[in-house]
Amino acid sequence: MLQELSVNNFAIISSLQLEFQMGMTVLTGETGAGKSIIIDAMGLLTGGRGSSDYIRQGASKCTLEGLFTMPKNQELMNLLEELGIENDDESIVIQRDISTSGKNVCRVNGRIVNIANLRKVGEFLVDIHGQNEHQELMQSEKHLGMLDDFGGKELFKIKEQYEGSYSEYRMIEKKVRNRQKNEKEFAQRMDMLQFQSDEIAAAELVLGEEEQLIEERNKLGNFQKIADALATSYEAINGDSDSSLDKIGFAMNELLSIETLDPEYKVISEAVQNSYYLLQEASGDLSRHIDSLELDENRLNEVETRLELIRQMKRKYGESIDSILDYYQEITRELADADFLEGRTGELETLLIEKKNQVIKNGLKLREARKKIAKKLEKNILRELKELYMERTVFDIRFTELPDEQFTEEGLDQVEFYITTNPGEPLKPLVRVASGGELSRVMLALKTIFSKSQGITSIVFDEVDTGVSGRVAQAIADKIYQISENSQVLCITHLPQVAAVADYQYFIEKEIVGERTETKVRRLKQNERVAEIARMLSGSEITKLTTEHAKELLNMAGNDRRN
């Protein structure tokens, strides 16, 4: 239930604070006074589409705020918890700011939310029906949803079971279709991967191999340089005549003869001895390498060929042998999975048939449940329409079976409302034959039924009674009041009959304040209600007769006991 509404700098409203009660409240006033602006504000507060056009001229932003009684609704509680919104189980506060830049800031209990989530919360709080809202009845694709809404929890579990099987069926169907659609591309890719796998496997690459081959190639490619350097070095150290080793040996012997004469001589002698033996060992190593040195041109060609193969593999499959082998493992797994899936194609097609049969089974169960619900809804609508002076109406909810495999997530059928308001005339689709006044009454009948079964917290009617008069107007008034016995009702109306049955009445008017137009709202007392209803009856000129008529309407409605 909406308890308080605060509006600032919105359209021609400068500042407005309203309090509302449970029951039925009407908002009346001259045409153009701004009655619908208040409903627009409520719509924006609960997630409607907004823009900077709503901001009052000269203001930088408009602010809307509403205090609602917290509905006893577990789905709403779950939604608030999911959005991280704290609540005290008693009230919920919504605020929305719209700036001239077009920026929207929405808060629920102080926590910022986006428009989509604000709309989700708002759906649990307010149900707004304007003059064109009943056009939902003119969309036959919406009729199935209305039927399901009436079915409530009784239908929910059955529908949920169907939706689960439908979702599984579509998932398997997508897999099968993708396999069929991409079968050629899939086969081509598998051929390519198999070729790549064979090529990499045939290369027999080894980690660290490239570095070793490069080192070997450098040796083989520099054979002459290495041979010359080894021979020259050996000749210099240990040649046949005047070699370095002989000279150092001669020096070593001379130093040995005097090393006992002075400790320093001994140090020098030992250093020369070490050098001699090191050079002698190096000479042996040089000799061994020279003896084993042999140019193997075939091996050089083999190394070059191997390195060229590695270069080609790196160009195709990776920057290094490491990455090539990683890629090889990857495509090996994909080929293995492909072999597995190849074998599962038949299994998937068999599974698809099983899932389809399950969808049909659950769909038939849902169809039967809906048909039972449809009979109840037909009876209820006819009862409500009778009270709205459409007692000769015939109303029928018709099911059309969808072609095989064209079923949807909603079920196996299309549902459409059929009606005839004239005895002897055939039933025809509601969307083609109902007049505006008839649609309003059918919509009111549905709202009366749904308000009892769903317990919507606040229902707003914005001139839905347009185009009716006389006893039909009175019947609509009684019906709207009947809805208010289960939900809070806020109603904008031009009908005195509707205004008279309300528990509370607010008068909306325009005033010029400082050369600017402003909308003002005030709650009417009993005597003020008489005057306003008299105006609604006669227009600008209020007579004694219209005043008496207004009093009579109020007395008939029992408002003297309500205020």
C-alpha positions in Angstrom: 0.0 0.0 0.0 1.2 3.5 -0.8 1.3 5.5 2.4 3.0 8.7 1.3 4.0 10.4 -1.9 6.4 13.3 -2.2 6.9 15.1 -5.5 9.3 18.0 -6.1 9.9 20.0 -9.3 8.0 17.6 -11.5 6.2 19.0 -14.5 3.9 21.8 -13.2 4.2 20.5 -9.6 6.6 22.6 -7.5 6.3 20.7 -4.2 3.6 18.2 -3.2 3.3 15.8 -0.2 0.3 13.4 -0.1 -0.8 10.8 2.4 -3.0 7.9 1.4 -5.1 5.3 3.2 -6.3 1.8 2.6 -9.5 1.6 0.6 -10.6 3.7 -2.3 -9.2 7.2 -3.0 -10.3 9.3 -6.0 -8.6 12.3 -7.5 -10.9 14.7 -9.3 -10.6 18.2 -10.8 -10.9 20.1 -14.0 -9.4 18.7 -17.2 -5.8 19.7 -17.5 -5.4 20.4 -13.7 -2.6 17.8 -13.5 -4.4 14.7 -12.2 -2.5 12.4 -14.6 0.8 14.0 -13.6 0.5 12.4 -10.2 -0.1 9.0 -11.8 2.9 9.6 -14.0 5.0 10.4 -10.9 3.9 7.0 -9.4 4.7 5.3 -12.6 8.3 6.7 -12.7 8.7 5.9 -9.0 8.1 2.2 -9.7 10.4 1.9 -12.7 8.6 3.7 -15.6 10.6 5.3 -18.4 11.7 8.8 -17.5 13.4 11.8 -19.2 14.5 15.3 -18.4 11.3 16.6 -20.0 9.6 15.8 -16.7 11.7 18.4 -14.8 10.0 21.6 -13.9 11.2 24.6 -15.9 14.1 26.3 -14.2 14.9 23.4 -11.9 18.1 21.2 -12.2 16.3 18.0 -11.2 13.1 16.5 -10.0 12.7 14.2 -7.0 10.1 11.6 -6.4 9.7 9.7 -3.2 7.2 7.1 -2.0 6.7 5.2 1.3 5.0 1.9 0.9 3.8 -0.7 3.3 5.9 -3.8 2.9 3.8 -6.5 1.2 3.7 -10.0 2.8 5.3 -11.4 -0.3 8.1 -13.9 -0.2 9.1 -13.3 -3.8 9.6 -9.6 -3.0 11.6 -10.5 0.1 13.8 -12.8 -2.0 14.3 -10.0 -4.6 15.3 -7.5 -2.0 17.8 -9.9 -0.5 19.2 -10.7 -3.9 19.7 -7.0 -4.6 21.3 -6.5 -1.2 18.5 -4.2 0.0 17.8 -4.2 3.8 14.2 -4.1 5.0 12.4 -4.1 8.3 9.4 -6.1 7.0 7.2 -3.1 7.7 7.9 -0.5 5.0 9.8 0.2 1.9 11.0 3.6 0.7 11.7 4.4 -3.0 13.3 7.6 -4.3 14.1 8.6 -7.8 16.0 11.7 -9.0 16.0 12.8 -12.6 18.5 15.5 -13.6 18.6 17.8 -16.6 21.5 15.8 -17.9 19.2 12.8 -18.2 20.9 11.0 -15.4 18.6 8.8 -13.2 19.4 7.9 -9.6 17.1 5.3 -8.1 17.2 4.2 -4.5 15.3 1.4 -2.6 15.6 1.7 1.1 18.6 3.9 0.5 20.5 1.5 -1.8 21.1 2.6 -5.4 19.5 0.3 -8.0 19.2 0.5 -11.8 15.9 1.1 -13.6 15.4 -2.6 -14.4 15.6 -3.6 -10.8 13.5 -0.7 -9.7 10.8 -1.9 -12.1 11.1 -5.5 -10.6 10.5 -4.1 -7.1 7.7 -1.7 -8.4 5.7 -4.6 -9.9 5.1 -5.9 -6.4 3.9 -2.5 -5.1 1.7 -0.7 -7.7 -0.4 -1.8 -10.7 -1.2 1.2 -12.9 -4.0 1.1 -15.5 -4.5 4.1 -17.7 -7.0 4.8 -20.4 -5.0 2.7 -22.8 -3.9 0.0 -20.4 -6.8 -2.2 -21.3 -5.2 -2.4 -24.7 -3.4 -5.4 -23.3 -6.7 -7.2 -23.9 -6.4 -6.2 -27.5 -3.2 -8.3 -27.8 -4.2 -11.9 -28.1 -0.7 -13.0 -27.3 -1.2 -11.6 -23.8 -4.3 -13.7 -23.1 -2.4 -16.8 -22.1 -0.4 -14.9 -19.5 -3.7 -13.6 -18.0 -5.0 -17.1 -17.8 -1.8 -18.3 -16.1 -2.0 -15.4 -13.6 -5.5 -16.5 -12.7 -4.2 -20.1 -12.2 -1.7 -18.9 -9.6 0.1 -21.5 -7.5 -2.2 -24.3 -8.7 -0.8 -23.9 -12.2 2.7 -22.7 -11.4 4.2 -26.1 -10.5 2.8 -27.7 -13.6 4.0 -24.9 -15.8 7.4 -25.0 -14.1 7.7 -28.7 -14.9 6.9 -28.0 -18.5 9.3 -25.2 -18.8 12.1 -27.4 -17.4 11.5 -30.1 -19.9 11.2 -27.5 -22.7 14.5 -25.9 -21.8 16.3 -29.3 -21.8 14.8 -30.2 -25.2 15.9 -26.9 -26.7 19.4 -27.4 -25.3 19.8 -30.8 -26.9 18.1 -29.6 -30.1 20.7 -26.8 -30.4 23.6 -29.3 -30.0 22.1 -31.5 -32.7 21.4 -28.7 -35.1 24.9 -27.3 -34.6 26.4 -30.6 -35.4 24.3 -30.9 -38.5 24.8 -27.4 -39.6 28.6 -27.4 -39.1 29.1 -31.0 -40.1 31.1 -30.1 -43.2 33.2 -27.5 -41.5 33.7 -29.9 -38.6 35.0 -32.6 -40.9 37.3 -30.2 -42.6 38.7 -29.0 -39.3 39.2 -32.6 -38.1 41.1 -33.4 -41.3 43.3 -30.3 -40.8 44.0 -31.2 -37.2 44.8 -34.8 -38.1 47.3 -33.6 -40.7 48.9 -31.2 -38.2 49.0 -33.9 -35.6 50.7 -36.4 -37.9 53.2 -33.8 -39.1 54.2 -32.8 -35.5 54.4 -36.4 -34.4 56.6 -37.3 -37.4 59.0 -34.5 -36.5 59.8 -36.2 -33.2 60.8 -33.0 -31.6 62.7 -33.1 -28.3 62.9 -30.3 -25.7 66.4 -28.6 -25.8 67.2 -30.2 -29.2 67.5 -27.0 -31.1 70.1 -25.5 -28.8 72.2 -28.6 -29.0 72.0 -28.7 -32.8 73.0 -25.0 -33.1 76.0 -25.7 -31.0 77.0 -28.7 -33.1 76.5 -26.7 -36.3 78.8 -24.0 -35.1 81.5 -26.5 -34.5 81.1 -28.2 -37.8 80.8 -25.0 -39.7 84.1 -23.7 -38.1 86.1 -26.9 -38.6 89.2 -25.3 -40.3 89.3 -22.4 -37.9 89.2 -24.8 -35.0 91.9 -27.1 -36.5 94.3 -24.2 -37.2 93.9 -22.8 -33.8 94.5 -26.2 -32.1 97.6 -27.0 -34.2 99.1 -23.5 -33.8 98.5 -23.6 -30.1 100.1 -27.1 -29.7 103.1 -26.1 -31.8 103.6 -23.0 -29.7 103.4 -24.9 -26.4 105.2 -28.1 -27.4 106.8 -27.8 -30.8 109.9 -29.8 -31.9 112.3 -26.9 -31.3 112.4 -23.9 -29.0 109.0 -24.7 -27.5 107.4 -22.7 -24.7 107.1 -25.8 -22.6 110.9 -26.5 -22.9 111.8 -23.0 -22.0 109.5 -23.0 -18.9 111.0 -26.5 -18.0 114.5 -25.0 -18.2 113.4 -22.0 -15.9 111.7 -24.5 -13.5 115.0 -26.5 -13.1 117.0 -23.3 -12.5 114.6 -22.1 -9.8 114.6 -25.5 -8.1 118.3 -25.1 -7.5 117.9 -21.9 -5.5 114.5 -22.3 -3.9 116.0 -23.3 -0.5 118.0 -20.1 -0.3 115.1 -17.7 0.1 111.4 -18.2 0.8 110.5 -15.8 -2.0 112.5 -17.9 -4.5 110.5 -20.9 -3.3 107.1 -19.2 -4.0 108.3 -18.2 -7.5 109.6 -21.7 -8.1 106.3 -23.3 -7.1 104.4 -20.9 -9.4 106.6 -21.8 -12.4 106.2 -25.5 -11.5 102.4 -25.2 -11.5 102.5 -23.4 -14.9 104.7 -26.0 -16.4 102.4 -28.9 -15.4 99.3 -27.0 -16.5 100.8 -26.3 -19.9 101.9 -30.0 -20.1 98.3 -31.1 -19.4 96.9 -28.5 -21.9 99.4 -29.8 -24.5 98.1 -33.4 -24.0 94.5 -32.1 -24.4 95.4 -30.2 -27.6 97.1 -33.3 -29.0 94.0 -35.5 -28.2 91.6 -33.0 -29.9 93.9 -32.7 -32.9 94.0 -36.5 -33.3 90.2 -36.9 -33.0 89.4 -33.9 -35.2 87.7 -35.0 -38.4 85.5 -33.0 -40.8 82.1 -34.8 -41.2 80.4 -32.9 -44.0 77.4 -35.3 -44.0 76.8 -34.6 -40.4 76.8 -30.9 -41.1 74.2 -31.4 -43.7 72.1 -33.5 -41.3 72.2 -30.8 -38.7 71.3 -28.1 -41.1 68.4 -30.2 -42.4 67.1 -30.8 -38.9 67.4 -27.2 -38.0 65.5 -26.2 -41.1 62.7 -28.6 -40.2 62.5 -27.1 -36.7 62.2 -23.6 -38.3 59.3 -24.7 -40.5 57.5 -26.3 -37.5 58.0 -23.1 -35.5 56.6 -21.0 -38.4 53.5 -23.2 -38.5 52.8 -24.2 -34.9 54.6 -22.0 -32.4 57.5 -19.9 -31.4 59.5 -22.7 -29.8 59.6 -26.4 -29.5 57.8 -26.0 -26.1 54.9 -24.2 -27.7 54.7 -26.7 -30.6 54.5 -29.6 -28.2 51.8 -27.8 -26.2 49.8 -27.2 -29.4 50.2 -30.9 -30.2 48.7 -31.9 -26.9 45.8 -29.5 -27.5 44.9 -30.8 -30.9 45.4 -34.4 -29.7 42.7 -33.8 -27.1 40.4 -32.1 -29.6 40.7 -35.1 -32.0 40.0 -37.5 -29.1 36.9 -35.5 -28.1 35.8 -35.4 -31.8 36.0 -39.2 -32.0 33.9 -39.3 -28.8 31.3 -36.9 -30.1 31.2 -38.7 -33.4 30.1 -41.7 -31.6 27.6 -39.7 -29.6 25.8 -38.1 -32.6 23.3 -41.0 -32.6 23.0 -40.8 -28.9 22.1 -37.1 -29.1 19.5 -37.7 -31.7 17.9 -40.4 -29.6 18.1 -38.2 -26.5 16.4 -35.4 -28.5 13.4 -37.6 -29.3 13.2 -38.6 -25.6 13.2 -34.9 -24.5 10.6 -34.0 -27.2 8.3 -36.7 -25.9 8.7 -35.4 -22.4 7.9 -31.9 -23.5 4.7 -33.2 -25.2 3.8 -35.2 -22.1 4.2 -32.2 -19.8 2.6 -30.0 -22.3 -0.6 -32.1 -22.4 -0.7 -32.1 -18.6 -0.4 -28.3 -18.7 -3.1 -28.0 -21.4 -5.6 -30.0 -19.3 -4.8 -27.9 -16.2 -5.2 -24.7 -18.2 -8.5 -25.8 -19.6 -9.8 -26.4 -16.1 -8.6 -23.0 -15.0 -10.1 -21.5 -18.2 -13.6 -22.8 -17.2 -13.3 -21.2 -13.8 -12.1 -17.9 -15.3 -15.0 -17.9 -17.8 -17.6 -18.3 -15.0 -16.0 -15.7 -12.9 -15.8 -13.2 -15.8 -19.4 -13.8 -16.7 -20.5 -13.2 -13.1 -18.5 -9.9 -13.0 -19.8 -8.8 -16.4 -23.4 -9.5 -15.3 -22.9 -7.0 -12.5 -21.6 -4.5 -15.1 -24.8 -4.8 -17.2 -23.3 -7.2 -19.7 -25.5 -10.1 -18.5 -26.1 -11.3 -22.1 -22.4 -11.6 -22.9 -21.0 -15.0 -23.9 -17.3 -15.3 -23.0 -15.1 -18.2 -24.2 -11.4 -19.0 -23.8 -10.3 -20.9 -26.8 -7.3 -23.1 -27.2 -5.5 -23.6 -30.6 -3.0 -26.4 -30.8 0.3 -25.4 -32.2 1.7 -27.5 -35.1 4.1 -30.3 -34.3 7.5 -29.1 -33.1 6.3 -25.5 -33.1 5.4 -25.5 -29.4 7.0 -22.7 -27.4 8.2 -22.2 -23.8 4.6 -21.2 -23.0 3.2 -24.5 -24.0 1.6 -26.5 -26.8 -1.3 -24.0 -27.4 -2.2 -20.5 -28.2 -5.0 -19.0 -26.1 -7.4 -16.3 -27.1 -10.5 -14.7 -25.6 -13.7 -14.8 -27.6 -16.8 -12.8 -26.9 -20.2 -11.8 -28.1 -22.3 -9.1 -26.4 -25.3 -9.5 -28.7 -27.5 -12.6 -28.4 -27.7 -14.7 -31.5 -24.3 -13.3 -32.8 -21.4 -15.8 -33.2 -18.5 -15.6 -30.8 -15.6 -13.6 -32.3 -12.1 -12.7 -31.0 -12.2 -10.0 -28.3 -9.5 -8.1 -30.1 -11.8 -7.5 -33.1 -15.3 -6.9 -31.8 -15.2 -5.3 -28.4 -15.9 -1.5 -28.1 -13.9 0.7 -25.8 -16.6 0.7 -23.1 -16.9 -3.1 -23.3 -13.1 -3.5 -23.0 -13.1 -1.3 -19.9 -15.7 -3.5 -18.3 -13.9 -6.7 -19.3 -10.7 -5.3 -17.9 -12.5 -4.3 -14.6 -13.9 -7.8 -14.4 -10.5 -9.3 -14.7 -9.0 -6.8 -12.2 -11.8 -7.7 -9.7 -11.0 -11.4 -10.0 -7.2 -10.9 -9.9 -7.3 -8.5 -6.9 -9.0 -11.3 -4.9 -6.6 -14.0 -6.0 -3.3 -12.0 -6.1 -3.7 -9.3 -3.4 -1.9 -6.6 -5.3 -1.0 -3.9 -2.8 -2.0 -0.8 -4.8 -4.1 -0.5 -8.0 -4.3 2.7 -9.9 -7.0 3.5 -12.4 -6.4 6.5 -14.7 -9.8 7.4 -16.2 -10.6 3.9 -17.2 -14.3 4.8 -16.9 -14.2 7.2 -19.8 -17.0 6.8 -22.3 -19.7 5.3 -20.0 -22.6 6.8 -18.2 -25.9 6.1 -16.4 -26.3 2.7 -14.7 -23.1 1.4 -16.3 -21.2 4.2 -14.7 -22.7 3.2 -11.3 -21.9 -0.4 -11.9 -18.3 0.5 -12.7 -18.1 2.6 -9.6 -19.4 -0.3 -7.5 -16.9 -2.6 -9.2 -13.9 -0.4 -8.5 -15.0 0.0 -4.9 -15.3 -3.8 -4.7 -11.7 -4.1 -5.9 -10.6 -1.7 -3.1 -11.9 -4.1 -0.5 -8.9 -6.3 -1.3 -6.4 -3.8 -2.5 -5.7 -0.1 -2.1 -7.2 1.7 -5.1 -6.3 5.2 -6.4 -8.6 6.4 -9.1 -8.6 9.4 -11.4 -12.2 9.9 -12.6 -14.6 12.4 -14.2 -17.6 10.3 -13.2 -19.6 11.5 -10.1 -20.8 8.0 -9.4 -17.2 6.8 -9.0 -16.2 9.8 -6.9 -19.2 9.3 -4.6 -18.3 5.7 -3.7 -14.7 6.5 -2.7 -13.6 6.4 0.9 -11.4 9.5 0.3 -11.4 12.3 -2.3 -8.6 14.6 -3.3 -9.2 17.7 -5.4 -6.6 18.7 -7.9 -6.4 22.3 -9.3 -4.1 24.7 -11.0 -3.0 28.0 -9.4 -0.9 30.9 -10.6 1.9 31.5 -8.1 4.3 34.3 -8.9 3.2 34.3 -12.5 3.9 30.5 -12.8 1.4 27.7 -13.0 1.4 25.2 -10.2 -0.7 22.1 -9.4 -2.1 21.9 -5.9 -3.8 19.0 -4.2 -6.0 19.0 -1.1 -8.2 16.4 0.6 -11.9 17.3 0.5 -14.1 17.3 3.6 -17.6 16.0 3.4 -19.2 19.3 2.5 -16.5 20.0 0.0 -17.1 16.6 -1.6 -20.8 17.6 -2.1 -19.7 20.7 -4.0 -17.1 18.9 -6.1 -19.5 16.1 -7.0 -22.2 18.6 -7.9 -19.6 20.3 -10.2 -18.9 17.0 -11.8 -22.7 16.5 -12.3 -23.5 19.8 -13.9 -20.3 21.5 -14.9 -19.4 25.1 -13.9 -22.9 26.1 -12.8 -23.9 24.3 -9.6 -27.7 24.4 -8.8 -29.6 23.4 -5.8 -30.8 20.3 -7.7 -27.3 19.2 -8.6 -26.2 19.7 -4.9 -29.1 17.6 -3.7 -28.2 15.0 -6.3 -24.6 15.0 -5.1 -25.7 14.5 -1.5 -27.9 11.7 -2.6 -25.0 10.0 -4.4 -22.9 10.2 -1.3 -25.6 9.0 1.0 -26.4 6.1 -1.3 -22.7 5.2 -1.2 -22.6 5.4 2.6 -19.9 8.0 2.7 -21.5 9.8 5.6 -20.3 6.8 7.7 -16.8 6.7 6.3 -15.8 10.3 7.1 
